Amino acid sequence: MVSEKQDADDGEQEQDARRPPSSSPRSRRDRDFSAARDSAAECDGTLAALLAAAARAFGEKGLAATSIDDIARRMGATKGLVYHYYRSKNDLFFDVCQHGMALDFAAVEPHAASRDRAITRLRAMAEAHVLTMMERIDFQNVILQGVSRHVNGPSTPEDRATLERLIAERDRYEMLFRGVIADATREGDLGAVRDASIAGKAFLSVLNSPVFWYRERDDETASDRRAIARDIAYFALRGAGADSAILEEEFDQ
């Protein structure tokens, strides 16, 4: 005789078989941070709105204090819509981190790969990074939370594996800057760097500073944000060892 549990299991399997693939909830378990660089292009309108709403909620209240209902209300939707895409709040949180990293790479990689002299690439990368920080500040706040969770210790082995991928991707992003800093040093446009790792971390610390203090003003324009990005990039390059002649050449254009 077939047990009631077996009947239930068979019923669930039949239901799963009938469910169209597009209705399967997304999960960080099925995704990779390196593949997420193209996620901005993959997002349909609803998913993009969901990620943006989740980034705002997590950024303002933190992961623990944010509920699926909070995110759904920000979208003007039901939590059933959220569960259509994600199995859990943690899965959504990590996908916001992934998407935030994808935005950073999309902004900076084209400049890193250009054929310009290294100091010009570094200046362009710095400005692009800061602009992305300001224009997508909610996603950057969530990435910061993800990094903090890694430092403080994740709650489950699955979270630990996902956070390790986040840190690996963050480190790879840092390596873009470290490589160009090293190139600019070899070309004689930056002062001697004693420790490339420390130089890269210090440089990005300056560029990341808007996450702690930037808030968009009501009367702010895109030109205002570009001016802030240039000022921060100028400060970062000065700290990295660029002299006045190089800075004038790069920024007085």
Beta strands, then each sheet from edge to edge (+ up, - down):
end
